[in-house]
Amino acid sequence: MPADHEVYQRLTRRRVLRSALQGVSGWTLLIGLNGCINEAIPGGGIAHRYLGLRSSSYFDGDLHTETKVNDARNFTEGPAADRAGNVYFTNIPASKIYQWHPKTQQLTLFRDHSGQSNGLRFDAAGRLLACEGEAGRVTRTDMRSGEVAILAAAFEGHPLEAPNDLDIDSQGRIYFTSRPTSDVPSKGHVNAVYRIDPDGTLHQLLRAPQVHMPNGIVISPDGSALYLIEAHPDANHNRHVRAYDLHADGSISNEQILIDFYPGRSGDGMCIDAEGNLYVAAGLHQTRGTSETLDTRPGIHVISPQGELLAYVPTPIDTITNCSFGGDDLRTLYITSGPLLLSIRTRIPGKASYRVDGTE
Protein backbone atom coordinates (compact mmCIF):
# COMPACT_ATOMS: atom_id res chain seq x y z
CA MET A 1 0.00 0.00 0.00
CA PRO A 2 1.40 3.48 -0.83
CA ALA A 3 2.42 5.89 1.89
CA ASP A 4 -0.39 7.95 3.41
CA HIS A 5 0.74 11.26 1.92
CA GLU A 6 0.90 9.61 -1.51
CA VAL A 7 -2.65 8.33 -1.11
CA TYR A 8 -3.76 11.80 -0.11
CA GLN A 9 -2.09 13.42 -3.11
CA ARG A 10 -3.68 10.84 -5.42
CA LEU A 11 -7.03 11.73 -3.93
CA THR A 12 -6.50 15.45 -4.46
CA ARG A 13 -5.37 14.85 -8.02
CA ARG A 14 -8.72 13.22 -8.54
CA ARG A 15 -10.21 16.41 -7.09
CA VAL A 16 -12.04 14.61 -4.32
CA LEU A 17 -13.72 17.18 -2.11
CA ARG A 18 -11.94 17.54 1.17
CA SER A 19 -15.26 18.10 2.86
CA ALA A 20 -15.96 14.44 2.25
CA LEU A 21 -12.83 13.56 4.20
CA GLN A 22 -13.66 15.52 7.34
CA GLY A 23 -13.97 13.37 10.42
CA VAL A 24 -15.14 14.31 13.89
CA SER A 25 -13.50 16.41 16.62
CA GLY A 26 -11.12 18.20 14.26
CA TRP A 27 -9.58 15.00 12.80
CA THR A 28 -9.16 14.47 9.09
CA LEU A 29 -9.48 10.92 7.81
CA LEU A 30 -7.25 9.77 4.96
CA ILE A 31 -9.29 7.34 2.91
CA GLY A 32 -7.46 4.99 0.59
CA LEU A 33 -8.56 4.28 -2.96
CA ASN A 34 -10.14 1.05 -1.72
CA GLY A 35 -12.34 3.04 0.67
CA CYS A 36 -10.48 1.93 3.80
CA ILE A 37 -9.37 4.41 6.46
CA ASN A 38 -5.57 4.50 6.48
CA GLU A 39 -4.82 6.98 9.24
CA ALA A 40 -6.34 9.86 11.18
CA ILE A 41 -4.23 13.00 11.34
CA PRO A 42 -4.98 15.43 14.23
CA GLY A 43 -6.17 18.78 12.95
CA GLY A 44 -5.94 17.97 9.24
CA GLY A 45 -4.60 20.93 7.28
CA ILE A 46 -1.47 20.77 5.13
CA ALA A 47 1.23 20.45 7.82
CA HIS A 48 2.13 16.97 6.55
CA ARG A 49 2.44 18.07 2.91
CA TYR A 50 5.66 20.14 3.08
CA LEU A 51 7.99 17.14 2.87
CA GLY A 52 9.51 16.28 -0.49
CA LEU A 53 8.53 19.49 -2.27
CA ARG A 54 10.29 20.47 -5.51
CA SER A 55 10.65 24.14 -4.61
CA SER A 56 13.80 24.73 -6.69
CA SER A 57 11.83 23.70 -9.78
CA TYR A 58 9.58 26.73 -9.28
CA PHE A 59 11.70 29.32 -7.44
CA ASP A 60 15.03 30.55 -8.83
CA GLY A 61 17.22 31.99 -6.10
CA ASP A 62 16.50 33.61 -2.76
CA LEU A 63 13.83 35.91 -1.43
CA HIS A 64 14.82 39.58 -1.64
CA THR A 65 13.50 42.61 0.26
CA GLU A 66 12.68 45.36 -2.23
CA THR A 67 11.44 48.06 0.14
CA LYS A 68 9.70 48.77 3.44
CA VAL A 69 6.93 51.21 4.26
CA ASN A 70 7.09 53.13 7.52
CA ASP A 71 3.59 54.41 8.15
CA ALA A 72 2.13 54.46 11.67
CA ARG A 73 0.26 51.26 10.77
CA ASN A 74 1.47 48.83 8.12
CA PHE A 75 -0.45 46.10 6.32
CA THR A 76 0.68 45.95 2.71
CA GLU A 77 -1.41 44.31 0.00
CA GLY A 78 -2.27 44.05 -3.67
CA PRO A 79 1.00 44.17 -5.70
CA ALA A 80 0.58 44.83 -9.43
CA ALA A 81 3.24 45.67 -12.02
CA ASP A 82 2.82 48.07 -14.95
CA ARG A 83 4.39 47.67 -18.39
CA ALA A 84 7.43 49.74 -17.40
CA GLY A 85 8.12 47.34 -14.52
CA ASN A 86 7.01 49.64 -11.70
CA VAL A 87 5.19 47.89 -8.87
CA TYR A 88 2.12 49.36 -7.22
CA PHE A 89 0.94 48.10 -3.85
CA THR A 90 -1.33 49.23 -1.04
CA ASN A 91 -1.03 49.92 2.67
CA ILE A 92 -4.60 49.37 3.80
CA PRO A 93 -4.72 51.03 7.27
CA ALA A 94 -2.81 54.06 5.96
CA SER A 95 -5.20 54.27 2.96
CA LYS A 96 -2.27 54.65 0.57
CA ILE A 97 -1.11 53.24 -2.76
CA TYR A 98 2.66 53.17 -3.22
CA GLN A 99 4.79 52.91 -6.34
CA TRP A 100 8.09 51.03 -6.25
CA HIS A 101 10.60 51.75 -9.04
CA PRO A 102 12.92 48.72 -9.33
CA LYS A 103 15.30 50.48 -11.73
CA THR A 104 15.93 53.43 -9.42
CA GLN A 105 15.18 51.64 -6.14
CA GLN A 106 12.84 54.45 -5.14
CA LEU A 107 9.55 54.24 -3.26
CA THR A 108 7.04 57.00 -3.98
CA LEU A 109 3.46 57.69 -2.92
CA PHE A 110 1.09 57.21 -5.83
CA ARG A 111 -2.18 57.97 -4.04
CA ASP A 112 -3.19 59.13 -0.59
CA HIS A 113 -6.75 58.72 0.72
CA SER A 114 -7.18 55.62 -1.42
CA GLY A 115 -10.40 54.43 0.23
CA GLN A 116 -8.32 51.78 1.98
CA SER A 117 -7.57 50.12 -1.34
CA ASN A 118 -6.71 46.44 -1.13
CA GLY A 119 -6.28 44.37 -4.30
CA LEU A 120 -4.90 46.03 -7.45
CA ARG A 121 -4.70 44.89 -11.07
CA PHE A 122 -3.75 46.52 -14.35
CA ASP A 123 -6.13 45.93 -17.25
CA ALA A 124 -4.97 45.30 -20.83
CA ALA A 125 -4.95 49.03 -21.59
CA GLY A 126 -2.68 49.80 -18.64
CA ARG A 127 -5.36 51.30 -16.39
CA LEU A 128 -5.14 50.56 -12.68
CA LEU A 129 -8.09 48.72 -11.13
CA ALA A 130 -8.52 48.92 -7.36
CA CYS A 131 -10.78 47.33 -4.77
CA GLU A 132 -11.43 50.21 -2.36
CA GLY A 133 -12.51 48.44 0.80
CA GLU A 134 -13.51 51.36 2.98
CA ALA A 135 -15.06 53.32 0.12
CA GLY A 136 -17.04 50.25 -0.96
CA ARG A 137 -16.27 50.47 -4.65
CA VAL A 138 -14.17 49.16 -7.53
CA THR A 139 -12.40 51.88 -9.49
CA ARG A 140 -10.29 52.28 -12.62
CA THR A 141 -7.59 54.94 -12.91
CA ASP A 142 -6.39 56.27 -16.27
CA MET A 143 -2.64 56.44 -15.71
CA ARG A 144 -2.16 59.26 -18.24
CA SER A 145 -4.88 61.64 -17.11
CA GLY A 146 -5.26 60.48 -13.50
CA GLU A 147 -9.03 60.30 -13.97
CA VAL A 148 -10.72 57.80 -11.64
CA ALA A 149 -13.85 56.01 -12.87
CA ILE A 150 -16.16 54.13 -10.51
CA LEU A 151 -16.95 50.73 -12.01
CA ALA A 152 -19.10 49.31 -9.20
CA ALA A 153 -20.39 50.79 -5.96
CA ALA A 154 -23.81 49.20 -5.35
CA PHE A 155 -25.79 46.06 -6.11
CA GLU A 156 -29.57 45.89 -6.12
CA GLY A 157 -29.80 49.24 -4.40
CA HIS A 158 -27.38 48.47 -1.59
CA PRO A 159 -23.84 49.89 -1.34
CA LEU A 160 -21.05 47.38 -1.78
CA GLU A 161 -19.10 46.51 1.34
CA ALA A 162 -15.35 45.89 1.45
CA PRO A 163 -14.36 44.90 -2.11
CA ASN A 164 -11.21 42.87 -1.60
CA ASP A 165 -9.44 41.41 -4.65
CA LEU A 166 -9.96 41.07 -8.39
CA ASP A 167 -8.90 39.63 -11.74
CA ILE A 168 -9.85 40.07 -15.41
CA ASP A 169 -10.72 37.61 -18.17
CA SER A 170 -9.88 37.87 -21.88
CA GLN A 171 -13.20 39.61 -22.59
CA GLY A 172 -12.40 42.42 -20.17
CA ARG A 173 -14.84 41.20 -17.54
CA ILE A 174 -13.74 41.94 -13.97
CA TYR A 175 -14.31 39.40 -11.20
CA PHE A 176 -14.00 40.61 -7.62
CA THR A 177 -14.63 39.48 -4.07
CA SER A 178 -16.42 41.43 -1.36
CA ARG A 179 -16.20 40.54 2.31
CA PRO A 180 -18.01 42.64 4.93
CA THR A 181 -16.81 42.25 8.49
CA SER A 182 -20.27 41.07 9.61
CA ASP A 183 -22.26 38.08 8.37
CA VAL A 184 -25.35 40.31 8.60
CA PRO A 185 -24.00 43.71 7.52
CA SER A 186 -26.04 46.81 8.20
CA LYS A 187 -25.75 48.08 4.63
CA GLY A 188 -27.51 45.06 3.15
CA HIS A 189 -24.79 42.93 1.59
CA VAL A 190 -23.18 39.67 2.61
CA ASN A 191 -19.89 38.10 1.54
CA ALA A 192 -20.05 37.61 -2.20
CA VAL A 193 -18.29 37.26 -5.57
CA TYR A 194 -19.23 39.60 -8.41
CA ARG A 195 -18.58 40.11 -12.12
CA ILE A 196 -18.49 43.47 -13.90
CA ASP A 197 -19.18 43.20 -17.63
CA PRO A 198 -17.63 45.65 -20.14
CA ASP A 199 -20.99 47.44 -20.44
CA GLY A 200 -20.92 48.11 -16.68
CA THR A 201 -23.50 45.52 -15.69
CA LEU A 202 -22.82 44.02 -12.25
CA HIS A 203 -23.65 40.36 -11.58
CA GLN A 204 -23.48 38.47 -8.29
CA LEU A 205 -22.01 35.00 -8.91
CA LEU A 206 -21.84 33.70 -5.32
CA ARG A 207 -23.12 34.93 -1.98
CA ALA A 208 -23.22 33.77 1.63
CA PRO A 209 -23.87 31.09 2.74
CA GLN A 210 -22.42 29.68 -0.52
CA VAL A 211 -19.19 31.39 0.50
CA HIS A 212 -18.02 32.22 4.02
CA MET A 213 -15.31 34.84 3.38
CA PRO A 214 -14.05 35.09 -0.22
CA ASN A 215 -10.64 36.66 -0.70
CA GLY A 216 -8.10 36.12 -3.52
CA ILE A 217 -9.46 35.40 -7.00
CA VAL A 218 -7.73 34.54 -10.30
CA ILE A 219 -8.62 33.34 -13.79
CA SER A 220 -6.66 30.50 -15.42
CA PRO A 221 -4.41 31.38 -18.39
CA ASP A 222 -6.79 29.73 -20.87
CA GLY A 223 -9.85 31.33 -19.28
CA SER A 224 -11.51 28.00 -18.51
CA ALA A 225 -11.34 28.14 -14.70
CA LEU A 226 -11.89 30.60 -11.89
CA TYR A 227 -10.04 30.05 -8.61
CA LEU A 228 -11.25 31.49 -5.30
CA ILE A 229 -9.75 31.60 -1.82
CA GLU A 230 -12.02 31.20 1.20
CA ALA A 231 -10.33 32.65 4.30
CA HIS A 232 -12.65 32.82 7.30
CA PRO A 233 -10.72 32.96 10.62
CA ASP A 234 -13.55 31.57 12.76
CA ALA A 235 -13.78 27.90 13.74
CA ASN A 236 -15.69 25.57 11.43
CA HIS A 237 -15.62 28.01 8.52
CA ASN A 238 -14.08 27.63 5.08
CA ARG A 239 -10.31 28.01 4.62
CA HIS A 240 -9.50 26.60 1.23
CA VAL A 241 -8.94 27.25 -2.46
CA ARG A 242 -11.86 26.45 -4.74
CA ALA A 243 -11.97 25.89 -8.49
CA TYR A 244 -14.93 26.59 -10.77
CA ASP A 245 -15.50 25.97 -14.46
CA LEU A 246 -15.65 29.39 -16.12
CA HIS A 247 -17.97 29.54 -19.13
CA ALA A 248 -17.95 31.73 -22.23
CA ASP A 249 -20.76 33.89 -20.84
CA GLY A 250 -18.86 34.57 -17.60
CA SER A 251 -20.93 32.20 -15.47
CA ILE A 252 -19.37 29.57 -13.20
CA SER A 253 -20.27 26.01 -12.24
CA ASN A 254 -18.86 22.72 -10.93
CA GLU A 255 -17.39 23.90 -7.63
CA GLN A 256 -14.46 21.83 -6.37
CA ILE A 257 -12.02 22.21 -3.49
CA LEU A 258 -8.36 22.11 -4.54
CA ILE A 259 -6.66 22.39 -1.17
CA ASP A 260 -7.91 22.86 2.41
CA PHE A 261 -5.77 24.89 4.83
CA TYR A 262 -8.00 24.35 7.86
CA PRO A 263 -7.18 24.57 10.80
CA GLY A 264 -4.24 26.76 9.73
CA ARG A 265 -4.56 30.22 8.21
CA SER A 266 -5.91 30.05 4.70
CA GLY A 267 -4.62 31.85 1.68
CA ASP A 268 -5.11 35.59 1.35
CA GLY A 269 -4.19 36.67 -2.18
CA MET A 270 -2.81 34.66 -5.08
CA CYS A 271 -1.64 34.82 -8.66
CA ILE A 272 -1.12 32.23 -11.40
CA ASP A 273 1.70 31.24 -13.75
CA ALA A 274 1.60 30.49 -17.47
CA GLU A 275 1.18 26.76 -16.80
CA GLY A 276 -1.80 27.26 -14.51
CA ASN A 277 -0.09 26.79 -11.14
CA LEU A 278 -1.38 28.95 -8.29
CA TYR A 279 0.98 30.99 -6.08
CA VAL A 280 -0.92 31.39 -2.81
CA ALA A 281 0.10 33.69 0.07
CA ALA A 282 -0.90 31.83 3.24
CA GLY A 283 0.09 31.07 6.83
CA LEU A 284 1.20 32.84 10.00
CA HIS A 285 4.33 33.10 12.15
CA GLN A 286 2.26 33.67 15.29
CA THR A 287 -1.37 33.12 16.15
CA ARG A 288 -3.50 36.26 16.18
CA GLY A 289 -6.39 35.63 18.54
CA THR A 290 -8.49 33.58 16.10
CA SER A 291 -9.05 29.85 15.80
CA GLU A 292 -6.31 29.69 13.11
CA THR A 293 -3.38 27.45 14.01
CA LEU A 294 0.20 27.46 12.71
CA ASP A 295 -0.34 24.31 10.61
CA THR A 296 0.00 26.45 7.48
CA ARG A 297 3.54 27.77 7.22
CA PRO A 298 3.88 31.48 6.35
CA GLY A 299 4.93 31.94 2.75
CA ILE A 300 4.11 31.35 -0.89
CA HIS A 301 2.55 27.97 -1.69
CA VAL A 302 2.66 26.76 -5.30
CA ILE A 303 -0.37 24.59 -5.98
CA SER A 304 -1.07 22.68 -9.20
CA PRO A 305 -4.44 22.88 -11.00
CA GLN A 306 -5.10 19.42 -9.53
CA GLY A 307 -4.54 20.58 -5.94
CA GLU A 308 -1.03 19.21 -5.35
CA LEU A 309 1.29 21.31 -3.19
CA LEU A 310 4.34 21.59 -5.44
CA ALA A 311 6.62 24.16 -3.81
CA TYR A 312 6.92 26.55 -0.90
CA VAL A 313 9.09 29.53 0.01
CA PRO A 314 8.91 31.06 3.52
CA THR A 315 8.42 34.75 4.19
CA PRO A 316 10.17 36.42 7.14
CA ILE A 317 7.46 38.45 8.85
CA ASP A 318 3.73 38.53 9.50
CA THR A 319 1.39 39.01 7.78
CA ILE A 320 1.89 37.67 4.24
CA THR A 321 -1.00 38.89 2.11
CA ASN A 322 -0.60 38.74 -1.66
CA CYS A 323 1.65 38.29 -4.70
CA SER A 324 1.83 39.04 -8.42
CA PHE A 325 4.17 38.57 -11.35
CA GLY A 326 6.21 41.38 -12.91
CA GLY A 327 9.56 42.11 -14.54
CA ASP A 328 10.50 42.14 -18.21
CA ASP A 329 9.98 38.38 -18.49
CA LEU A 330 7.16 38.04 -15.94
CA ARG A 331 9.44 35.86 -13.84
CA THR A 332 9.72 38.15 -10.84
CA LEU A 333 7.19 37.37 -8.15
CA TYR A 334 6.42 40.40 -5.97
CA ILE A 335 5.07 39.63 -2.50
CA THR A 336 3.50 41.86 0.17
CA SER A 337 4.12 40.86 3.78
CA GLY A 338 3.63 43.11 6.81
CA PRO A 339 5.44 46.37 5.98
CA LEU A 340 7.57 44.74 3.27
CA LEU A 341 7.55 44.40 -0.49
CA LEU A 342 9.53 41.24 -1.29
CA SER A 343 10.54 39.56 -4.53
CA ILE A 344 11.82 36.23 -5.78
CA ARG A 345 12.62 34.96 -9.25
CA THR A 346 10.55 32.09 -10.63
CA ARG A 347 11.27 29.37 -13.17
CA ILE A 348 7.89 29.76 -14.87
CA PRO A 349 6.57 33.18 -15.95
CA GLY A 350 3.21 34.55 -14.89
CA LYS A 351 0.24 34.25 -17.21
CA ALA A 352 0.51 36.48 -20.28
CA SER A 353 -2.28 38.87 -19.26
CA TYR A 354 -0.13 40.18 -16.39
CA ARG A 355 1.81 42.01 -19.12
CA VAL A 356 -0.27 45.08 -19.95
CA ASP A 357 -0.36 46.77 -23.36
CA GLY A 358 -0.88 50.33 -22.24
CA THR A 359 1.97 52.78 -21.77
CA GLU A 360 2.25 54.21 -18.30
Buried (B, 14 or more C-beta within 10 A) or exposed (E): EEEBBEBBBBBBEEBBBBEEBBBEEBEBBBBBEEEEEBBEBEBBBBBBBBEEBEBEEBBBEEBEEBBBBEBEEBBBBBBBBBBEBBBBBBBBEBBBBBBBBBEEEEBEEBBEEBBBBBBBBBBEEBBBBBBBBBBBBBBBBBBEEEEBEEBBBBBEEEBBBBBBBBBBBEEEBBBBBBBBEEBEBEEBBBBBBBBBBEEEEBBBBBBBEEBBBBBBBBBBBEBBBBBBBBBBBEEEBBBBBBBBEBEEEBEBEEBBBBBBBBBBBBBBBBBBBBEBBBBBBBBBBEEEEEBBBBBBBBBBBBBBBBBBBBBBBEBBBBBBBBBBBBBEEBBBBBBBBBBBBBBBBBEBBBBEBBBBEBEB
